[in-house]
Amino acid sequence: MIKKGSTYVVMGLLNTDSIAYATGKMIESLGGKVIYTVQNERLKKIFFDRGCTDLSQEEKDAMDIRYCDVTIENEVRNLFKDTGEIAGVVHSIAFANPKTCLGDKVYTNYFEDIKQGFHISCVSLAAVTEFAQERMTKGGSVVTLSFASQLAFPYYNWMGVNKAALEALVRALAREYGREHVRVNAVSAGPLTTKAAKSIPHFAHLARTWKKISPMPWDPIKDKQEVANSVVFLLGEYSKKITGQTIYVDGGASSVGGELLPHEKPLMRTPAKKKRAAQERLERMRALQKKSLEG
């Protein structure tokens, strides 16, 4: 459970479609205070100020939004200098140039783009944890977002490599900062429709793939909230002894092999609803039979 009145830093806000936003709203609904971060003022103006038409100006003004480019160490250090005591951090940050690091081929000689993507998507977590833990005087939690790093998906290429490295880093940081009572974990989510995801070539292919391999129904839009719920669980008091872990919130796709057989595919309705619908049909049939006999 979130500590009421405690402050949490949610990094990687882009717009209201982002996992960062869904997580922040969940924290606030449970009584926590949220500091959001955006990379810079330009991105905030483009994607949040102008792009979030579903929020009123009053709602936008009420949010505590700060700037932090995680590739600049001083910006990360200065961010946490000004937060005061915090209870947790969400690292919802990743980037790889879609023109050079994603697509049909894995190999690229754009090595600077590879290094930039690795820095933002993986290495930045180490800097965030180092400076954040200094503000977690009573212990705390750091949670990052990953995606199916144990498998190679088409077009995902170097981002898949970055996510695999990120999960290895989670384990290393969990080992180092455990003595400070700081937990470090990752949530590996199924494909979610966000502004960032739309830059992934053939993202729709991933969404279709999940329909073939996920034992439970997976909604790339609605299940963003289910991912946020798990992030908040790892931030809170009920996960005090969980660290160094990657928790899969993907409908079970990571646990099965191959495509689902026809009889294994998720029902459109839950079993309880299906049973109730069948009962209602039976009752209608009996009513019609009774009426026919009476007539």
C-alpha positions in Angstrom: 0.0 0.0 0.0 1.2 3.5 -0.8 2.2 5.6 2.2 -0.4 8.4 2.5 1.2 11.8 2.4 4.6 10.4 1.1 6.2 11.7 -2.1 6.9 9.6 -5.2 8.8 10.6 -8.3 7.3 9.4 -11.5 9.8 9.8 -14.4 8.9 9.7 -18.1 5.6 11.6 -18.3 4.7 12.4 -21.9 0.9 12.6 -22.1 -2.1 11.1 -20.5 -1.6 7.9 -22.5 1.7 7.2 -20.8 2.2 4.5 -18.2 3.8 7.3 -16.1 0.5 9.2 -16.0 -1.6 6.1 -15.2 0.8 5.2 -12.3 0.9 8.8 -11.0 -2.9 9.0 -10.9 -3.1 5.7 -9.1 -0.6 6.9 -6.4 -2.6 10.1 -5.9 -5.8 8.2 -5.6 -4.2 6.2 -2.7 -3.1 9.4 -0.9 0.5 9.8 -2.2 2.0 12.9 -3.6 3.5 12.8 -7.0 6.4 14.7 -8.7 6.4 14.0 -12.5 9.4 14.5 -14.7 9.6 15.4 -18.4 12.8 15.4 -20.4 12.7 19.1 -21.2 10.4 22.1 -21.7 10.0 21.6 -25.5 8.7 18.0 -25.1 6.3 19.2 -22.4 4.9 21.9 -24.6 4.4 19.6 -27.6 3.1 16.4 -26.0 1.6 17.6 -22.7 0.6 21.3 -22.8 -0.8 21.1 -26.4 -1.4 17.4 -26.8 -3.4 16.6 -23.6 -6.8 17.9 -24.6 -8.5 15.6 -22.2 -7.2 17.6 -19.2 -8.3 21.1 -18.2 -5.8 23.8 -17.7 -6.6 23.7 -14.0 -5.8 20.0 -13.9 -2.5 20.5 -15.7 -1.5 23.4 -13.4 -2.2 21.2 -10.3 0.4 18.7 -11.4 4.0 19.0 -10.1 6.0 18.6 -13.3 9.8 19.1 -13.4 12.4 18.7 -16.0 15.1 16.0 -16.1 17.2 14.7 -18.9 18.5 11.4 -17.6 21.6 11.5 -19.8 22.9 14.6 -17.9 24.0 13.5 -14.4 23.7 17.0 -12.9 20.1 17.2 -13.9 19.4 13.8 -12.2 21.4 14.9 -9.1 19.6 18.3 -8.9 16.2 16.8 -9.4 16.5 14.7 -6.2 18.2 17.6 -4.3 14.9 19.4 -4.5 12.4 16.6 -3.9 12.8 16.4 -0.2 12.3 12.9 1.4 10.7 10.4 -1.0 9.3 6.9 -0.7 9.7 5.7 -4.2 10.6 6.3 -7.9 9.1 5.1 -11.1 11.6 4.9 -14.0 9.3 4.8 -17.1 11.9 6.0 -19.6 13.2 4.4 -22.8 14.3 5.5 -26.2 15.9 4.0 -29.3 16.1 5.8 -32.7 13.4 4.0 -34.7 15.2 4.8 -38.0 18.5 3.1 -37.0 18.0 0.9 -33.9 14.6 -0.6 -34.8 13.2 -2.2 -38.0 14.0 -5.0 -40.4 17.7 -5.5 -39.5 19.5 -5.8 -36.2 22.9 -4.7 -37.4 23.5 -1.0 -37.8 26.7 1.1 -37.9 25.0 4.0 -36.2 26.9 3.3 -33.0 26.2 6.6 -31.4 22.5 5.9 -31.7 23.0 2.5 -30.1 24.9 4.1 -27.2 22.3 6.8 -26.8 19.5 4.3 -26.6 21.5 2.2 -24.1 22.2 5.2 -21.9 18.6 6.4 -21.8 16.9 3.0 -21.6 19.3 1.2 -19.2 22.2 3.1 -17.7 20.0 6.0 -16.6 18.4 3.7 -14.0 21.7 3.5 -12.1 22.0 7.3 -11.9 18.4 7.6 -10.8 18.8 5.0 -8.1 22.0 6.4 -6.8 20.7 9.9 -6.3 17.1 8.9 -5.3 18.2 6.6 -2.5 19.8 9.5 -0.7 16.3 10.9 -0.3 14.9 7.5 0.9 15.9 7.9 4.5 13.4 5.3 5.7 14.0 3.0 2.8 12.0 2.9 -0.4 11.4 1.4 -3.8 12.5 2.0 -7.4 10.5 0.4 -10.2 11.3 0.4 -13.9 9.4 -0.7 -17.0 10.6 -3.6 -19.2 9.2 -5.7 -22.1 9.7 -9.4 -22.8 13.5 -9.3 -22.7 13.8 -13.1 -22.7 12.5 -13.3 -26.3 13.5 -11.7 -29.6 10.6 -10.0 -31.4 10.8 -8.8 -35.0 11.5 -5.1 -35.5 12.2 -4.5 -31.7 16.0 -5.2 -32.2 18.2 -2.9 -30.0 15.4 -2.0 -27.7 15.1 -5.7 -26.8 18.8 -5.7 -26.0 18.4 -2.6 -23.9 15.5 -4.2 -21.9 17.5 -7.3 -21.3 20.4 -5.2 -20.0 17.9 -3.2 -17.9 16.7 -6.3 -16.1 20.3 -7.4 -15.4 20.9 -3.9 -14.0 17.8 -4.2 -11.7 19.4 -7.3 -10.1 22.8 -5.5 -9.7 21.2 -2.4 -8.1 19.0 -4.6 -5.8 22.1 -6.2 -4.5 23.9 -2.9 -3.9 21.2 -0.9 -2.4 19.5 -3.6 -0.3 21.7 -2.5 2.6 20.0 0.9 2.4 16.6 -0.8 2.6 15.9 0.3 -1.0 14.2 -2.2 -3.3 14.7 -2.3 -7.1 12.4 -4.1 -9.4 11.0 -4.2 -12.9 7.6 -4.7 -14.4 7.6 -6.4 -17.8 4.4 -5.4 -19.5 2.6 -6.7 -22.6 2.4 -4.3 -25.5 0.6 -1.0 -24.6 -0.6 1.7 -26.9 1.3 4.8 -25.9 2.9 7.7 -27.8 6.3 6.0 -27.4 5.0 2.7 -28.6 3.7 4.3 -31.8 7.3 5.0 -32.8 8.1 1.3 -32.8 7.9 0.0 -36.4 5.0 -2.4 -36.9 3.8 -2.0 -33.3 0.5 -3.4 -34.4 2.2 -6.7 -35.2 3.2 -7.0 -31.5 -0.4 -6.4 -30.5 -1.7 -9.0 -32.9 1.0 -11.4 -31.6 -0.4 -11.1 -28.1 -3.8 -12.2 -29.2 -2.2 -15.4 -30.4 0.0 -16.2 -27.4 -1.6 -14.6 -24.3 -3.7 -17.1 -22.2 -5.7 -14.2 -20.8 -7.3 -11.4 -22.8 -4.8 -8.5 -23.4 -6.1 -5.0 -24.2 -3.2 -2.7 -25.3 -5.2 0.3 -24.1 -7.2 -0.7 -21.1 -4.6 -2.9 -19.5 -2.3 0.0 -19.0 -4.1 0.4 -15.7 -3.3 -3.2 -14.8 0.4 -2.5 -15.3 0.1 0.7 -13.2 -1.5 -1.3 -10.4 1.5 -3.7 -10.3 4.0 -0.8 -10.4 2.1 0.8 -7.4 2.2 -2.6 -5.6 6.0 -2.7 -5.9 6.2 0.8 -4.7 4.2 0.1 -1.6 4.4 -1.5 1.8 3.0 -4.9 0.8 6.1 -5.7 -1.3 8.8 -5.0 1.3 10.8 -8.2 0.7 10.6 -8.2 -3.1 13.7 -6.9 -4.8 15.8 -7.7 -7.8 12.8 -9.2 -9.6 11.0 -8.7 -12.9 7.3 -9.1 -12.5 5.4 -10.0 -15.7 2.1 -8.3 -16.3 1.5 -9.6 -19.8 -1.6 -11.8 -19.7 0.7 -14.8 -19.2 2.3 -14.6 -22.7 5.8 -14.9 -21.2 4.9 -18.3 -19.6 3.7 -20.3 -22.6 5.3 -21.7 -25.7 3.9 -21.2 -29.2 0.5 -20.0 -30.3 -2.6 -20.9 -28.4 -4.7 -23.7 -29.8 -8.3 -22.8 -30.7 -9.7 -24.3 -27.5 -7.2 -22.4 -25.4 -8.0 -18.9 -26.7 -9.4 -16.4 -24.1 -13.2 -16.2 -23.8 -14.7 -12.9 -24.8 -16.6 -13.1 -21.5 -15.5 -14.3 -18.1 -16.8 -17.8 -17.2 -19.2 -16.3 -14.6 -20.8 -14.1 -17.3 -20.9 -16.9 -19.8 -22.7 -19.2 -17.2 -25.1 -16.4 -16.4 -25.9 -15.8 -20.1 -26.5 -19.5 -20.6 -28.8 -19.6 -17.7 -30.7 -16.6 -19.0 -31.1 -18.3 -22.4 -32.4 -21.4 -20.7 -35.0 -19.4 -18.7 -36.2 -17.7 -21.9 -36.6 -21.0 -23.7 -38.6 -22.4 -20.7 -40.8 -19.3 -20.7 -41.4 -19.7 -24.5 -42.2 -23.4 -24.0 -44.6 -22.7 -21.2 -46.4 -20.0 -23.2 -46.6 -22.4 -26.2 -48.3 -25.1 -24.0 -50.7 -22.6 -22.5 -51.7 -21.4 -25.9 
